[in-house]
Amino acid sequence: MLDMQIFKILVINLVILSVLMIGIEASLRLQQLQSPIAFSYNYHQDFPGIKKIVPYTIYKGDYRSFHPIEFQKKAPRTIRILCIGASTTLQITQAYKDTWCGLIESRLSQEFPGRHFESAIFAQQGWLAIDNYLWLEKNLSDTHADIVISLLGINDMMWNGYPSYSYTDLETKKAFWLQFRRAYDPLYQPSLQSIGENIDNISLQSIIAAIFTGKEWATYKRLLDIKAKIINARLSFDYDHTSSAEAMKRHQELPLTTEITRNPDPITEFGDVVNAIVDLHAKQGISLIMLGQPVLWANDDLDPNAGSYWFSLQHQGGAARLPSKALSAMMEHYNAIQENAAREHHQSYVNLNNRIPKSREYFLDDCHFTDIGSAVVAETIYPAIAQQIALLKEKTQEE
């Protein structure tokens, strides 16, 4: 009789505990649904030229900004600016206020007090021009953007052209790239937010199952580890000079060469994608400012920063270390394609590569910016943006 009473008490307590856990989970989930933040973290890093602790927030919809933006709506007298590209746009080593995109919004808000400005970074580390094009093709019209600023070229030049690389035409590449990306890139699959929610659901079930069946908590821990790995697939939390130094060391161990084989040459794909991006903006009547990719590489045989590089160029023979002068000349070809495309469609182009000093004061490595570098980028772009805002003002008055 006593055993039966103890058993009943245990069952009641277990039921109460389960109900409480479900209630807590529901409350947390409700808060999560209401929050505009998809992910938030403080980076700790020890690179020279950038802050040691950096607040990093991704809002639902996979963008960075000063605040959440309701893209379906836009208040009167609001000018919305999107910054697209890859890591040199995303700038995960800097707080949003220190990114070139954030600095532009801050200055515009000061100099045009009668206007409201919203800026957002839509970019991902490692993205190529075609990744940006596919994103724009799907989302551009829904953002209600007035101005888009693109910073493209470095990844297409360095990472395309790998041993199995092929290219015939843009439509074929688009179909292939979507299939390829979906195979491993969480950003081409359901959103991380959705993935995280699914894992949270499984985790709750695991807890309840552990309570009633006496199973070990290893299942629950394993699921949390999976969730952490999914998030880590997108972001590396902590940066230090050690990992950077190791990458530089591996790069320096490659033999210096100018003998590379790229057939087909990925610059053809880059040209087709850039023209498609410019044409897309022209058809939608959205102002586009294309930026020529700036690099630390000196157009000189004697490069004082040569030991700071880790970008190895991919070609049919694998990874190669090219002289700075050769890389600099190649980058100019990629920038020239962007300039020609922008001019032909009456869009703006700013060549940052001849405006940002080639010094470690401005660059962390081959192409990523220090805080000072970002400030110079923003200052260099600003006149072109101010010009576009003046044109928007004229257009508004005409309407």
N, C-alpha and C positions, 0 to 999 in steps of 0.2 A: 504493500500500500504506500509506504514511504517512497519507494523507488518510483512509483507511478506519479506521485505528487512532484518529485524532483524533476521527472521527465517533462511534466506539463509546464513547470516553471521555466525549464530550459527552452522549451518550444516557444512559449510566450515571449521570452526575452529575445530569442532569435528572430521572431516575427517583428517585434518592436524595433530591433536593431536594423533589420532589413528595410522596414518602412522609413525609418529615419535616414538611412543611407540613400534610399530612392528620393526622399524629399530633398536632401542636400544636393544630390545630383541634379534634380529638376531645377532647383534654385540656381545652381551654378550655370546650368545650361541656358536658363532664361536670361541671366546676366550676360552670358556669352553672345546670345542672339541679339541682345539689345546693344552690345558694345560694337562700335565701328572698327575696333582694332582687331586685326587678324593675328598679329604677332608683335611683341615688343621686348626689347632686350637692351642691356647696356654692354657695349663692346669694351674690352680691356685690351690695350695695345701699347707697344713701346716703339713705334716707328718715329723717327725724327720728322718734324714738320707738321704733325697732326696731333690732336688732343689725345690724352691718355685714356680717357673714358668718354665713350660716345653713345648717346641715347639713339637707338635705332628702332623705328616703328614702321610696320607695314600695315596699311589699312585694308579692310575687306575690299576686294577688287584688285589686289596686288599693286599698290602704288604707295609712294612716299609723298608726304605733303606736310605743311604746317598744321593742318587740321583736316578732318574728314570732309569730303566733297560729295554733294548730291549731284551726280553728273546728269541726271535726267532733267534737272532744273537749273536755271541760271538767273540770278536776280538782275534787275535793271542796272545798267552802267557797270556791269561786271565783265572783265576781260580774263579769259581762261587760257592759260599757257601750259602746254604739255612738253616735257623734255623726254626724248626717247633715245635708245642706244643700248649700250652694254655697261660694263663695270665703270667706265669713265664718266658715265651719266649717273648710274645708280649710286656710286660713291659710298659704299657701306662703311668705309673707315672715317666717315664724317657725319656729324649731326646735320639734319636737314638745313638748318640755318647757315651752315658752312659749305653746302654744296653750291655749285655755280647756279643751279636752278633756283634754289632757295634765296640766294643772294640777289638774283634778278628780281624776284617778287618783292623783297624787302626794299630795294631801291625804287622800284616803280611805285610802291605804296607811298613812299616819301615824296616823290617828285610829281605824282598825279593825285593829290588828295581828294579830288572830286570823283575819282574812280575806285572801284573795288577790284582787286586782282586776286586770282587763284592760280597757283602753279601746282603741278604734280609730276612726279617722275614715274614713267612707265618704262622700266628697263630691267634687264636681268644679266647677271654675270655670264660671260661666254656667248651671249647671243650674237648671231651674225645678222647681216642686213636682211636676209630672208625671214628670220624670226620676227624682226620688227615689221616687215611688210605684212606677214600673215596676221600679226596682232592688229595692225592698222586697218587692214582690209575687213577684219571682223568687227572692230570696236570704234574706229575713228568717228563715224557719224554720231554714235551714241554719247560721245564725250562732250559734244557741243563746244569744242575747242575753237578759239579764235586764232591762236598762233601755235605752231608746233616747231620745236627746235630739235634737230637731229645731230647726233655725234656718232658717226659710223666709220668703219674702214679698217681699224686695227685688227679685229678678229678675223675678218674675211681675208685680209692679206697674210696673216701669220698662221692661222689654223686651218683654213681651207687649202686644197692642194695636197692633202694627205695621200698616202700610197694608194688607197682604193677610191680616191676622189674621181667623180665623173660629172659631166654636165653637157646637156644637149640644148634644152630650152627651159624657159621659166616655168611653164605649166607642168612639165614633167617633173621638174625639181620640187615644185610646191607639193605635188602629190606624194613624192618620195619622202620629202622632209617631214611632212605631217606624220606619216607612218613611222618614220625613224625616231622622231622626237617622242611620240606617244609611247614608244617601247620602253623608255627609261626616264623621261623627264616629268616629274610630278606636275610641273606647270602646264603641260599639255594634256594632263589627265584631269579628273575632278580636282577642284581646288584643295589646297592643303587644309583649309578650314573644314571641308567636307570629310576629308580623310581623317583628320583629327577627331571629328565628331563620331565617326564610325568606330574608331578605336576606343574612344571613351565609352561607347555603348557596350562594346565587348568587354572592356575592363570591368564595368559594373556587374555584368553577368558573371564574370569570373570571380568577383568578390562574393557574390551571393552563393555561387556554386561551392566556393571554398568553405563558406560557413556551414552549409547544409550537408556537404559530402565529406568534409574533413580533408579536402585536397590541399596540397601545399600552396603557398602563395607565389610559387615560382611562375605560375601561369600569368598571374597579374603583372608581376615584374617584367616578364618577357614582353607582354603587350605594351607596357610603358616604354620599354627599350626600343621596340619597333617604332613607336610614335616619335621618340627622340631621333631615331635614325632618319625618319622621313623629313623632320624639320632640318636636321643637319645636312640632308641632301641639298637643301636650298641655301643654308647659311652656315658659315663657320663662325663660331661665337667669339673666339679669342684669337687675336693676331699678335705675333711677336716677330722680331727681326730674325729669330733663329730659322723659322721655316722659309722666310724670304732668302736668307743667306744660303740655305741648302739648295734652293732652286737656282740661285745665281751660280753656285759652285758646280752644279750639274751642267748648267749651260756653258760655263767656261771650260769644262772638260771636253766639250765637243771640238773637233778640229775646225779651225777657221777656214771657210771656203766661199767661193763664188760660183761653184759648179752645182747647180740645182736643175732638176727636171720637173717641169710642171706642164703636163699635157693630158687634158686641157688646162689652160691657165685660168685660175679662179677669178681673175680680173674681169673675164667675160661675164660670168654670173653676177659679179658685183655691179657691173654696168647695167645689166638688164634689170636688176632689182632696184637700183637707185632710180632709174628712169620710171619704173612702175610706181615707186613711192612718190616721186614728184608729180607724176600724172594723176595719181589718186587724190592728192591735195588740190591740184588744179581743178579737177572735176567737181570736188565738193566745195570749192571756193574758200579754202582754208589757207591762210598764209603759212608758208614753210620757210624756215631759216636753216639751211644746211651748213654745218661747221666742218671745215677741213681738220682732220685729226692731227693734233699736235703730238710730237714725240721728242724724247730726250736725245735721240740719235743725232749726232753731229754730221753734217755733210762735209766731213774732213777725214783724212787718213789718220790723224792724231786726235783721238776722242778721249778726253780726260775722264769721262764717265763710263768707259767701256766695262769696267768691273761691276757696274751696278745693274747690268741687264740680265734678264732671265727668259725673255721671249725667244724661243727657238722657232725658226720658220719650218713649217711642214711641207714636204714635197714627196715625190714618188720614192725617194731614197730614205724617207723617214725625217728625223729632226736634223736641222742644220744651223750652224752658227755663222751668220754672215757679218761682214764688216759694217760698221755703222753707216759709212758712206753709201754702201749698196742698199741698205734698208731705208735710209733717208730718201734716196732717189726713187725707190719703189713706192714709198708712202706718198710722194708727190704725184705719182701717176694715179693712185687711188683718189687722192684729193681733187685732181684735175677732172676726173670723171664726174664727181659731185658738182664741181663748179659749172661744168658745161651743161649738165642736166638742169641745174637750177636756173641758169641764164636762159636756156632755151624755153623754159616754161614761165619765165618772168617771175621767178622766186628769188629769194635772197641767199647769198653765200658769203661766209666769213672764213677766211683761211687762218685758223689759229696757229698753224704750224710755223708761220713766219712772224708771229706776234708774241708767242710765249718764249721767254729766254730759255735756252737749253742749259739748265742748271739744276742741281739737286735741291736748290732752294724752292723750286717750283714743281719738281717731279719726285715722286717716291721711287720710281723705277723707270722702265721704258716709256710708260705713257700715263700712269696714274698720278693724280695731282696731290700736292700738299695743300694745306689751308691757304697759303699765299698763292699757290698756283690756281686754285679755284677762284679766288678773288680776281686774279688777272683775267681769267677766262670770262667771268661775268662782266667785268669792265669792258673787255674787248667786244663782247657780243652786244652790249647795251645800245649803242647807236642804231644798230639794225633793228632792234626791238622797238625803240622809240619811234623810228620811222614807220614801222608797221602799225603802231598804235595811232600815229597821226593819220595814216590812211584809213584805219578803221573809224576814226572820228569823222573824217570827211564822208565816208560811206554812210554812217549813221545819220548825219545831217541831211544828206541827199534823200535818204529814205523818209 
